[in-house]
Structures are given as C-alpha cells and as structure tokens.
Amino acid sequence: MTSQPDWRSGTPHPTGGYDKVIVARGDTLYFTAARLHRLDGPAVEAEDGSLQYWVHGKRMTEQEYRERGTSRQV
C-alpha cells in the first residue's frame, strides 16, 4: 500500500510530483512519466501567454480539461 494520493480516485497528486521544465524561450512545461501532464492547470504555459492542457500525454481543449472531473462525480 502506498501513502501517495491516487490521481485515478480524483484526488490530484501534488504539484511537486511533476517535472517542471522552463525552456530557453521562456515556456514552462510540466511532465510526469516523460509525458506532458498536469491536473491542476495547463501543462504548457507559453511565453506568449498561450496555454495548453495535457493529461497523461493527451492534449485537451480547455473545455475538455475543465469538464474532465465532472464525469467522475457520483
């Protein structure tokens, strides 16, 4: 048994669980298991202000990202 929160249960893992990379041009990328991934915000924050939402390496629109949790609620 693990003491780590289980993201599959709907409990997001802490931001500390991500690998955060800031590339030379100023973009910020969040990874886990070598895939773009972030549950508490955009996985890509570009220098120009644009945002990209990724969960387990799958790109989502902002609407898909925001609605993803609502289907899990009972």
PDB file of N, CA, C and O in Angstrom, chain B, residues numbered from 101:
ATOM      1  N   MET B 101       0.856  -1.185   0.000  1.00  0.00           N
ATOM      2  CA  MET B 101       0.000   0.000   0.000  1.00  0.00           C
ATOM      3  C   MET B 101       0.894   1.238   0.000  1.00  0.00           C
ATOM      4  O   MET B 101       1.967   1.233   0.603  1.00  0.00           O
ATOM      5  N   THR B 102       0.457   2.277  -0.665  1.00  0.00           N
ATOM      6  CA  THR B 102       1.251   3.495  -0.784  1.00  0.00           C
ATOM      7  C   THR B 102       0.576   4.651  -0.076  1.00  0.00           C
ATOM      8  O   THR B 102      -0.649   4.687   0.043  1.00  0.00           O
ATOM      9  N   SER B 103       1.363   5.582   0.387  1.00  0.00           N
ATOM     10  CA  SER B 103       0.810   6.767   1.041  1.00  0.00           C
ATOM     11  C   SER B 103       0.573   7.891   0.050  1.00  0.00           C
ATOM     12  O   SER B 103       0.037   8.938   0.415  1.00  0.00           O
ATOM     13  N   GLN B 104       0.964   7.686  -1.197  1.00  0.00           N
ATOM     14  CA  GLN B 104       0.771   8.694  -2.229  1.00  0.00           C
ATOM     15  C   GLN B 104      -0.697   8.787  -2.617  1.00  0.00           C
ATOM     16  O   GLN B 104      -1.367   7.758  -2.708  1.00  0.00           O
ATOM     17  N   PRO B 105      -1.226  10.006  -2.851  1.00  0.00           N
ATOM     18  CA  PRO B 105      -2.597  10.130  -3.346  1.00  0.00           C
ATOM     19  C   PRO B 105      -2.749   9.455  -4.700  1.00  0.00           C
ATOM     20  O   PRO B 105      -1.812   9.448  -5.498  1.00  0.00           O
ATOM     21  N   ASP B 106      -3.889   8.902  -4.959  1.00  0.00           N
ATOM     22  CA  ASP B 106      -4.147   8.204  -6.209  1.00  0.00           C
ATOM     23  C   ASP B 106      -4.925   9.123  -7.134  1.00  0.00           C
ATOM     24  O   ASP B 106      -6.090   9.416  -6.863  1.00  0.00           O
ATOM     25  N   TRP B 107      -4.303   9.596  -8.239  1.00  0.00           N
ATOM     26  CA  TRP B 107      -4.975  10.513  -9.167  1.00  0.00           C
ATOM     27  C   TRP B 107      -6.195   9.869  -9.792  1.00  0.00           C
ATOM     28  O   TRP B 107      -7.119  10.577 -10.190  1.00  0.00           O
ATOM     29  N   ARG B 108      -6.229   8.545  -9.893  1.00  0.00           N
ATOM     30  CA  ARG B 108      -7.382   7.882 -10.508  1.00  0.00           C
ATOM     31  C   ARG B 108      -8.627   8.018  -9.648  1.00  0.00           C
ATOM     32  O   ARG B 108      -9.743   7.885 -10.151  1.00  0.00           O
ATOM     33  N   SER B 109      -8.453   8.279  -8.366  1.00  0.00           N
ATOM     34  CA  SER B 109      -9.599   8.430  -7.473  1.00  0.00           C
ATOM     35  C   SER B 109     -10.174   9.835  -7.542  1.00  0.00           C
ATOM     36  O   SER B 109     -11.185  10.127  -6.904  1.00  0.00           O
ATOM     37  N   GLY B 110      -9.539  10.700  -8.311  1.00  0.00           N
ATOM     38  CA  GLY B 110      -9.999  12.079  -8.403  1.00  0.00           C
ATOM     39  C   GLY B 110      -9.237  13.003  -7.463  1.00  0.00           C
ATOM     40  O   GLY B 110      -9.478  14.210  -7.472  1.00  0.00           O
ATOM     41  N   THR B 111      -8.329  12.475  -6.655  1.00  0.00           N
ATOM     42  CA  THR B 111      -7.514  13.286  -5.777  1.00  0.00           C
ATOM     43  C   THR B 111      -6.222  13.620  -6.510  1.00  0.00           C
ATOM     44  O   THR B 111      -5.390  12.735  -6.714  1.00  0.00           O
ATOM     45  N   PRO B 112      -6.034  14.881  -6.912  1.00  0.00           N
ATOM     46  CA  PRO B 112      -4.841  15.206  -7.690  1.00  0.00           C
ATOM     47  C   PRO B 112      -3.576  15.029  -6.867  1.00  0.00           C
ATOM     48  O   PRO B 112      -3.558  15.305  -5.667  1.00  0.00           O
ATOM     49  N   HIS B 113      -2.517  14.565  -7.526  1.00  0.00           N
ATOM     50  CA  HIS B 113      -1.240  14.473  -6.843  1.00  0.00           C
ATOM     51  C   HIS B 113      -0.657  15.865  -6.724  1.00  0.00           C
ATOM     52  O   HIS B 113      -1.005  16.745  -7.511  1.00  0.00           O
ATOM     53  N   PRO B 114       0.221  16.086  -5.759  1.00  0.00           N
ATOM     54  CA  PRO B 114       0.754  17.436  -5.545  1.00  0.00           C
ATOM     55  C   PRO B 114       1.591  17.908  -6.722  1.00  0.00           C
ATOM     56  O   PRO B 114       2.185  17.105  -7.441  1.00  0.00           O
ATOM     57  N   THR B 115       1.629  19.212  -6.907  1.00  0.00           N
ATOM     58  CA  THR B 115       2.424  19.784  -7.990  1.00  0.00           C
ATOM     59  C   THR B 115       3.869  19.328  -7.883  1.00  0.00           C
ATOM     60  O   THR B 115       4.559  19.242  -8.899  1.00  0.00           O
ATOM     61  N   GLY B 116       4.337  19.038  -6.695  1.00  0.00           N
ATOM     62  CA  GLY B 116       5.694  18.559  -6.506  1.00  0.00           C
ATOM     63  C   GLY B 116       5.958  17.242  -7.213  1.00  0.00           C
ATOM     64  O   GLY B 116       7.115  16.848  -7.353  1.00  0.00           O
ATOM     65  N   GLY B 117       4.927  16.557  -7.659  1.00  0.00           N
ATOM     66  CA  GLY B 117       5.087  15.298  -8.361  1.00  0.00           C
ATOM     67  C   GLY B 117       5.376  15.460  -9.839  1.00  0.00           C
ATOM     68  O   GLY B 117       5.594  14.471 -10.538  1.00  0.00           O
ATOM     69  N   TYR B 118       5.383  16.686 -10.325  1.00  0.00           N
ATOM     70  CA  TYR B 118       5.631  16.951 -11.738  1.00  0.00           C
ATOM     71  C   TYR B 118       7.081  17.326 -11.947  1.00  0.00           C
ATOM     72  O   TYR B 118       7.730  17.857 -11.046  1.00  0.00           O
ATOM     73  N   ASP B 119       7.587  17.049 -13.134  1.00  0.00           N
ATOM     74  CA  ASP B 119       8.867  17.593 -13.559  1.00  0.00           C
ATOM     75  C   ASP B 119       8.566  18.889 -14.289  1.00  0.00           C
ATOM     76  O   ASP B 119       7.902  18.876 -15.325  1.00  0.00           O
ATOM     77  N   LYS B 120       9.043  20.003 -13.764  1.00  0.00           N
ATOM     78  CA  LYS B 120       8.794  21.317 -14.362  1.00  0.00           C
ATOM     79  C   LYS B 120      10.029  21.718 -15.150  1.00  0.00           C
ATOM     80  O   LYS B 120      11.142  21.720 -14.623  1.00  0.00           O
ATOM     81  N   VAL B 121       9.820  22.060 -16.428  1.00  0.00           N
ATOM     82  CA  VAL B 121      10.915  22.434 -17.313  1.00  0.00           C
ATOM     83  C   VAL B 121      10.632  23.815 -17.876  1.00  0.00           C
ATOM     84  O   VAL B 121       9.551  24.065 -18.410  1.00  0.00           O
ATOM     85  N   ILE B 122      11.591  24.701 -17.757  1.00  0.00           N
ATOM     86  CA  ILE B 122      11.475  26.032 -18.373  1.00  0.00           C
ATOM     87  C   ILE B 122      12.485  26.067 -19.514  1.00  0.00           C
ATOM     88  O   ILE B 122      13.693  25.985 -19.293  1.00  0.00           O
ATOM     89  N   VAL B 123      11.977  26.190 -20.731  1.00  0.00           N
ATOM     90  CA  VAL B 123      12.859  26.164 -21.900  1.00  0.00           C
ATOM     91  C   VAL B 123      13.423  27.565 -22.168  1.00  0.00           C
ATOM     92  O   VAL B 123      12.926  28.557 -21.634  1.00  0.00           O
ATOM     93  N   ALA B 124      14.452  27.628 -22.991  1.00  0.00           N
ATOM     94  CA  ALA B 124      15.205  28.858 -23.224  1.00  0.00           C
ATOM     95  C   ALA B 124      14.333  30.046 -23.615  1.00  0.00           C
ATOM     96  O   ALA B 124      14.601  31.174 -23.201  1.00  0.00           O
ATOM     97  N   ARG B 125      13.306  29.805 -24.399  1.00  0.00           N
ATOM     98  CA  ARG B 125      12.494  30.954 -24.831  1.00  0.00           C
ATOM     99  C   ARG B 125      11.485  31.380 -23.778  1.00  0.00           C
ATOM    100  O   ARG B 125      10.751  32.345 -23.987  1.00  0.00           O
ATOM    101  N   GLY B 126      11.433  30.673 -22.637  1.00  0.00           N
ATOM    102  CA  GLY B 126      10.588  31.098 -21.531  1.00  0.00           C
ATOM    103  C   GLY B 126       9.328  30.283 -21.317  1.00  0.00           C
ATOM    104  O   GLY B 126       8.587  30.550 -20.371  1.00  0.00           O
ATOM    105  N   ASP B 127       9.060  29.299 -22.161  1.00  0.00           N
ATOM    106  CA  ASP B 127       7.884  28.443 -21.957  1.00  0.00           C
ATOM    107  C   ASP B 127       8.105  27.557 -20.739  1.00  0.00           C
ATOM    108  O   ASP B 127       9.232  27.146 -20.463  1.00  0.00           O
ATOM    109  N   THR B 128       7.027  27.260 -20.008  1.00  0.00           N
ATOM    110  CA  THR B 128       7.084  26.349 -18.875  1.00  0.00           C
ATOM    111  C   THR B 128       6.285  25.109 -19.227  1.00  0.00           C
ATOM    112  O   THR B 128       5.128  25.206 -19.637  1.00  0.00           O
ATOM    113  N   LEU B 129       6.902  23.933 -19.066  1.00  0.00           N
ATOM    114  CA  LEU B 129       6.275  22.655 -19.391  1.00  0.00           C
ATOM    115  C   LEU B 129       6.255  21.784 -18.149  1.00  0.00           C
ATOM    116  O   LEU B 129       7.206  21.785 -17.366  1.00  0.00           O
ATOM    117  N   TYR B 130       5.164  21.036 -17.967  1.00  0.00           N
ATOM    118  CA  TYR B 130       5.041  20.111 -16.843  1.00  0.00           C
ATOM    119  C   TYR B 130       4.919  18.691 -17.382  1.00  0.00           C
ATOM    120  O   TYR B 130       4.118  18.422 -18.277  1.00  0.00           O
ATOM    121  N   PHE B 131       5.719  17.790 -16.830  1.00  0.00           N
ATOM    122  CA  PHE B 131       5.753  16.395 -17.274  1.00  0.00           C
ATOM    123  C   PHE B 131       5.574  15.462 -16.086  1.00  0.00           C
ATOM    124  O   PHE B 131       5.866  15.817 -14.944  1.00  0.00           O
ATOM    125  N   THR B 132       5.096  14.281 -16.376  1.00  0.00           N
ATOM    126  CA  THR B 132       5.186  13.153 -15.466  1.00  0.00           C
ATOM    127  C   THR B 132       5.346  11.923 -16.337  1.00  0.00           C
ATOM    128  O   THR B 132       4.693  11.804 -17.373  1.00  0.00           O
ATOM    129  N   ALA B 133       6.205  11.012 -15.928  1.00  0.00           N
ATOM    130  CA  ALA B 133       6.494   9.801 -16.709  1.00  0.00           C
ATOM    131  C   ALA B 133       6.831  10.148 -18.163  1.00  0.00           C
ATOM    132  O   ALA B 133       6.412   9.445 -19.083  1.00  0.00           O
ATOM    133  N   ALA B 134       7.578  11.220 -18.368  1.00  0.00           N
ATOM    134  CA  ALA B 134       8.039  11.673 -19.687  1.00  0.00           C
ATOM    135  C   ALA B 134       6.909  12.051 -20.639  1.00  0.00           C
ATOM    136  O   ALA B 134       7.101  12.058 -21.855  1.00  0.00           O
ATOM    137  N   ARG B 135       5.726  12.368 -20.094  1.00  0.00           N
ATOM    138  CA  ARG B 135       4.598  12.830 -20.920  1.00  0.00           C
ATOM    139  C   ARG B 135       4.110  14.163 -20.371  1.00  0.00           C
ATOM    140  O   ARG B 135       4.117  14.386 -19.161  1.00  0.00           O
ATOM    141  N   LEU B 136       3.687  15.046 -21.269  1.00  0.00           N
ATOM    142  CA  LEU B 136       3.085  16.290 -20.808  1.00  0.00           C
ATOM    143  C   LEU B 136       1.868  15.933 -19.965  1.00  0.00           C
ATOM    144  O   LEU B 136       1.025  15.137 -20.378  1.00  0.00           O
ATOM    145  N   HIS B 137       1.787  16.534 -18.771  1.00  0.00           N
ATOM    146  CA  HIS B 137       0.709  16.163 -17.855  1.00  0.00           C
ATOM    147  C   HIS B 137       0.639  17.165 -16.716  1.00  0.00           C
ATOM    148  O   HIS B 137       1.656  17.538 -16.132  1.00  0.00           O
ATOM    149  N   ARG B 138      -0.580  17.593 -16.412  1.00  0.00           N
ATOM    150  CA  ARG B 138      -0.807  18.418 -15.228  1.00  0.00           C
ATOM    151  C   ARG B 138      -2.294  18.386 -14.905  1.00  0.00           C
ATOM    152  O   ARG B 138      -3.134  18.592 -15.781  1.00  0.00           O
ATOM    153  N   LEU B 139      -2.611  18.128 -13.643  1.00  0.00           N
ATOM    154  CA  LEU B 139      -4.013  18.058 -13.218  1.00  0.00           C
ATOM    155  C   LEU B 139      -4.507  19.358 -12.602  1.00  0.00           C
ATOM    156  O   LEU B 139      -5.715  19.565 -12.485  1.00  0.00           O
ATOM    157  N   ASP B 140      -3.595  20.235 -12.208  1.00  0.00           N
ATOM    158  CA  ASP B 140      -4.018  21.453 -11.520  1.00  0.00           C
ATOM    159  C   ASP B 140      -3.780  22.719 -12.344  1.00  0.00           C
ATOM    160  O   ASP B 140      -3.604  23.803 -11.787  1.00  0.00           O
ATOM    161  N   GLY B 141      -3.777  22.581 -13.665  1.00  0.00           N
ATOM    162  CA  GLY B 141      -3.598  23.732 -14.531  1.00  0.00           C
ATOM    163  C   GLY B 141      -3.028  23.307 -15.865  1.00  0.00           C
ATOM    164  O   GLY B 141      -2.891  22.114 -16.137  1.00  0.00           O
ATOM    165  N   PRO B 142      -2.694  24.280 -16.702  1.00  0.00           N
ATOM    166  CA  PRO B 142      -2.152  23.940 -18.020  1.00  0.00           C
ATOM    167  C   PRO B 142      -0.772  23.308 -17.908  1.00  0.00           C
ATOM    168  O   PRO B 142       0.037  23.711 -17.072  1.00  0.00           O
ATOM    169  N   ALA B 143      -0.506  22.318 -18.755  1.00  0.00           N
ATOM    170  CA  ALA B 143       0.798  21.645 -18.776  1.00  0.00           C
ATOM    171  C   ALA B 143       1.822  22.442 -19.567  1.00  0.00           C
ATOM    172  O   ALA B 143       3.024  22.230 -19.413  1.00  0.00           O
ATOM    173  N   VAL B 144       1.360  23.360 -20.413  1.00  0.00           N
ATOM    174  CA  VAL B 144       2.252  24.233 -21.166  1.00  0.00           C
ATOM    175  C   VAL B 144       1.785  25.663 -20.959  1.00  0.00           C
ATOM    176  O   VAL B 144       0.645  26.018 -21.258  1.00  0.00           O
ATOM    177  N   GLU B 145       2.699  26.472 -20.439  1.00  0.00           N
ATOM    178  CA  GLU B 145       2.447  27.912 -20.284  1.00  0.00           C
ATOM    179  C   GLU B 145       3.475  28.604 -21.158  1.00  0.00           C
ATOM    180  O   GLU B 145       4.636  28.739 -20.770  1.00  0.00           O
ATOM    181  N   ALA B 146       3.054  29.044 -22.337  1.00  0.00           N
ATOM    182  CA  ALA B 146       3.987  29.621 -23.304  1.00  0.00           C
ATOM    183  C   ALA B 146       4.332  31.065 -22.954  1.00  0.00           C
ATOM    184  O   ALA B 146       3.558  31.778 -22.316  1.00  0.00           O
ATOM    185  N   GLU B 147       5.506  31.464 -23.389  1.00  0.00           N
ATOM    186  CA  GLU B 147       5.991  32.835 -23.180  1.00  0.00           C
ATOM    187  C   GLU B 147       4.978  33.864 -23.682  1.00  0.00           C
ATOM    188  O   GLU B 147       4.822  34.929 -23.084  1.00  0.00           O
ATOM    189  N   ASP B 148       4.289  33.547 -24.783  1.00  0.00           N
ATOM    190  CA  ASP B 148       3.325  34.487 -25.367  1.00  0.00           C
ATOM    191  C   ASP B 148       1.986  34.510 -24.630  1.00  0.00           C
ATOM    192  O   ASP B 148       1.072  35.231 -25.029  1.00  0.00           O
ATOM    193  N   GLY B 149       1.867  33.716 -23.546  1.00  0.00           N
ATOM    194  CA  GLY B 149       0.637  33.704 -22.751  1.00  0.00           C
ATOM    195  C   GLY B 149      -0.335  32.604 -23.132  1.00  0.00           C
ATOM    196  O   GLY B 149      -1.329  32.397 -22.435  1.00  0.00           O
ATOM    197  N   SER B 150      -0.077  31.898 -24.212  1.00  0.00           N
ATOM    198  CA  SER B 150      -0.984  30.814 -24.598  1.00  0.00           C
ATOM    199  C   SER B 150      -0.800  29.624 -23.659  1.00  0.00           C
ATOM    200  O   SER B 150       0.276  29.421 -23.094  1.00  0.00           O
ATOM    201  N   LEU B 151      -1.864  28.846 -23.503  1.00  0.00           N
ATOM    202  CA  LEU B 151      -1.882  27.710 -22.595  1.00  0.00           C
ATOM    203  C   LEU B 151      -2.287  26.453 -23.341  1.00  0.00           C
ATOM    204  O   LEU B 151      -3.098  26.507 -24.266  1.00  0.00           O
ATOM    205  N   GLN B 152      -1.727  25.325 -22.944  1.00  0.00           N
ATOM    206  CA  GLN B 152      -2.121  24.027 -23.493  1.00  0.00           C
ATOM    207  C   GLN B 152      -2.396  23.094 -22.325  1.00  0.00           C
ATOM    208  O   GLN B 152      -1.642  23.050 -21.352  1.00  0.00           O
ATOM    209  N   TYR B 153      -3.480  22.355 -22.439  1.00  0.00           N
ATOM    210  CA  TYR B 153      -3.884  21.420 -21.395  1.00  0.00           C
ATOM    211  C   TYR B 153      -3.593  19.997 -21.853  1.00  0.00           C
ATOM    212  O   TYR B 153      -4.020  19.586 -22.931  1.00  0.00           O
ATOM    213  N   TRP B 154      -2.862  19.244 -21.026  1.00  0.00           N
ATOM    214  CA  TRP B 154      -2.478  17.873 -21.324  1.00  0.00           C
ATOM    215  C   TRP B 154      -2.696  17.026 -20.084  1.00  0.00           C
ATOM    216  O   TRP B 154      -2.355  17.446 -18.979  1.00  0.00           O
ATOM    217  N   VAL B 155      -3.262  15.834 -20.255  1.00  0.00           N
ATOM    218  CA  VAL B 155      -3.405  14.868 -19.173  1.00  0.00           C
ATOM    219  C   VAL B 155      -2.910  13.526 -19.700  1.00  0.00           C
ATOM    220  O   VAL B 155      -3.457  12.987 -20.662  1.00  0.00           O
ATOM    221  N   HIS B 156      -1.875  12.995 -19.066  1.00  0.00           N
ATOM    222  CA  HIS B 156      -1.262  11.722 -19.461  1.00  0.00           C
ATOM    223  C   HIS B 156      -0.884  11.687 -20.941  1.00  0.00           C
ATOM    224  O   HIS B 156      -1.088  10.682 -21.623  1.00  0.00           O
ATOM    225  N   GLY B 157      -0.324  12.806 -21.430  1.00  0.00           N
ATOM    226  CA  GLY B 157       0.146  12.860 -22.804  1.00  0.00           C
ATOM    227  C   GLY B 157      -0.932  13.127 -23.837  1.00  0.00           C
ATOM    228  O   GLY B 157      -0.642  13.147 -25.033  1.00  0.00           O
ATOM    229  N   LYS B 158      -2.172  13.333 -23.404  1.00  0.00           N
ATOM    230  CA  LYS B 158      -3.280  13.605 -24.338  1.00  0.00           C
ATOM    231  C   LYS B 158      -3.639  15.081 -24.247  1.00  0.00           C
ATOM    232  O   LYS B 158      -3.965  15.588 -23.174  1.00  0.00           O
ATOM    233  N   ARG B 159      -3.574  15.767 -25.396  1.00  0.00           N
ATOM    234  CA  ARG B 159      -3.926  17.183 -25.415  1.00  0.00           C
ATOM    235  C   ARG B 159      -5.439  17.344 -25.357  1.00  0.00           C
ATOM    236  O   ARG B 159      -6.183  16.589 -25.984  1.00  0.00           O
ATOM    237  N   MET B 160      -5.875  18.326 -24.603  1.00  0.00           N
ATOM    238  CA  MET B 160      -7.306  18.604 -24.440  1.00  0.00           C
ATOM    239  C   MET B 160      -7.557  20.084 -24.689  1.00  0.00           C
ATOM    240  O   MET B 160      -6.672  20.923 -24.520  1.00  0.00           O
ATOM    241  N   THR B 161      -8.774  20.379 -25.091  1.00  0.00           N
ATOM    242  CA  THR B 161      -9.172  21.784 -25.129  1.00  0.00           C
ATOM    243  C   THR B 161      -9.367  22.229 -23.685  1.00  0.00           C
ATOM    244  O   THR B 161      -9.481  21.392 -22.789  1.00  0.00           O
ATOM    245  N   GLU B 162      -9.406  23.516 -23.456  1.00  0.00           N
ATOM    246  CA  GLU B 162      -9.638  24.000 -22.093  1.00  0.00           C
ATOM    247  C   GLU B 162     -10.986  23.500 -21.564  1.00  0.00           C
ATOM    248  O   GLU B 162     -11.102  23.155 -20.388  1.00  0.00           O
ATOM    249  N   GLN B 163     -11.995  23.460 -22.424  1.00  0.00           N
ATOM    250  CA  GLN B 163     -13.310  22.982 -22.004  1.00  0.00           C
ATOM    251  C   GLN B 163     -13.260  21.496 -21.617  1.00  0.00           C
ATOM    252  O   GLN B 163     -13.812  21.109 -20.588  1.00  0.00           O
ATOM    253  N   GLU B 164     -12.607  20.668 -22.429  1.00  0.00           N
ATOM    254  CA  GLU B 164     -12.471  19.239 -22.101  1.00  0.00           C
ATOM    255  C   GLU B 164     -11.743  19.064 -20.765  1.00  0.00           C
ATOM    256  O   GLU B 164     -12.122  18.235 -19.938  1.00  0.00           O
ATOM    257  N   TYR B 165     -10.694  19.859 -20.577  1.00  0.00           N
ATOM    258  CA  TYR B 165      -9.914  19.795 -19.340  1.00  0.00           C
ATOM    259  C   TYR B 165     -10.792  20.132 -18.133  1.00  0.00           C
ATOM    260  O   TYR B 165     -10.763  19.427 -17.125  1.00  0.00           O
ATOM    261  N   ARG B 166     -11.558  21.193 -18.238  1.00  0.00           N
ATOM    262  CA  ARG B 166     -12.395  21.628 -17.105  1.00  0.00           C
ATOM    263  C   ARG B 166     -13.542  20.656 -16.836  1.00  0.00           C
ATOM    264  O   ARG B 166     -13.961  20.492 -15.690  1.00  0.00           O
ATOM    265  N   GLU B 167     -14.051  20.011 -17.889  1.00  0.00           N
ATOM    266  CA  GLU B 167     -15.172  19.083 -17.727  1.00  0.00           C
ATOM    267  C   GLU B 167     -14.724  17.682 -17.322  1.00  0.00           C
ATOM    268  O   GLU B 167     -15.564  16.870 -16.932  1.00  0.00           O
ATOM    269  N   ARG B 168     -13.433  17.371 -17.401  1.00  0.00           N
ATOM    270  CA  ARG B 168     -12.973  16.015 -17.158  1.00  0.00           C
ATOM    271  C   ARG B 168     -13.306  15.510 -15.768  1.00  0.00           C
ATOM    272  O   ARG B 168     -13.544  14.315 -15.594  1.00  0.00           O
ATOM    273  N   GLY B 169     -13.329  16.373 -14.786  1.00  0.00           N
ATOM    274  CA  GLY B 169     -13.615  15.952 -13.415  1.00  0.00           C
ATOM    275  C   GLY B 169     -15.094  15.769 -13.138  1.00  0.00           C
ATOM    276  O   GLY B 169     -15.462  15.021 -12.233  1.00  0.00           O
ATOM    277  N   THR B 170     -15.950  16.437 -13.899  1.00  0.00           N
ATOM    278  CA  THR B 170     -17.375  16.380 -13.596  1.00  0.00           C
ATOM    279  C   THR B 170     -17.971  15.020 -13.870  1.00  0.00           C
ATOM    280  O   THR B 170     -18.948  14.646 -13.222  1.00  0.00           O
ATOM    281  N   SER B 171     -17.416  14.259 -14.815  1.00  0.00           N
ATOM    282  CA  SER B 171     -17.971  12.938 -15.124  1.00  0.00           C
ATOM    283  C   SER B 171     -17.599  11.912 -14.049  1.00  0.00           C
ATOM    284  O   SER B 171     -18.194  10.836 -13.988  1.00  0.00           O
ATOM    285  N   ARG B 172     -16.611  12.241 -13.198  1.00  0.00           N
ATOM    286  CA  ARG B 172     -16.197  11.314 -12.129  1.00  0.00           C
ATOM    287  C   ARG B 172     -17.045  11.448 -10.884  1.00  0.00           C
ATOM    288  O   ARG B 172     -17.061  10.543 -10.050  1.00  0.00           O
ATOM    289  N   GLN B 173     -17.752  12.560 -10.740  1.00  0.00           N
ATOM    290  CA  GLN B 173     -18.513  12.771  -9.519  1.00  0.00           C
ATOM    291  C   GLN B 173     -19.722  11.881  -9.465  1.00  0.00           C
ATOM    292  O   GLN B 173     -20.382  11.648 -10.477  1.00  0.00           O
ATOM    293  N   VAL B 174     -20.017  11.376  -8.267  1.00  0.00           N
ATOM    294  CA  VAL B 174     -21.162  10.471  -8.074  1.00  0.00           C
ATOM    295  C   VAL B 174     -22.279  11.225  -7.431  1.00  0.00           C
ATOM    296  O   VAL B 174     -23.341  10.657  -7.176  1.00  0.00           O
TER     297      VAL B 174
END
